[in-house]
Amino acid sequence: MDLRFPTITPLNTPLTNRSTAIGKPPSGASTADATGSAGFSSELSNALKSVSAAQNKSSALQREVQLENPSVSLEDTMLAIQKAQIGFQATLHVRNRMVQAYTDIMNMQV
């Protein structure tokens, strides 16, 4: 997981330079990264895509082992299956925590 933080402008820079730097993303960063508005959703999407790719890879390796492909080892296949299983379990835990947080917020007294 790659986390990027916006650079902080030092306080000892002249006021004109600080005022132009405030609210602007660092060079090379997108607006979504600097404001953090799309950070969580994009990271969640990337994590789900990663879990899906691991499951697809393990399925393909399983199929090759069943077809007795000599270039695919059983050890690599079992390792890919375990990685996909761990990723899926972690995804389920995150989903359950998010649902629980949502229900807690919805049940709060206003």
Secondary structure, DSSP 8 states (H G I E B T S, - for coil): ----------TTS-HHHHHHHTTS--TT--HHHHH-TTHHHHHHHHHHHHHHHHHHHHHHHHHHHHTT-TTS-HHHHHHHHHHHHHHHHHHHHHHHHHHHHHHHHHTS--
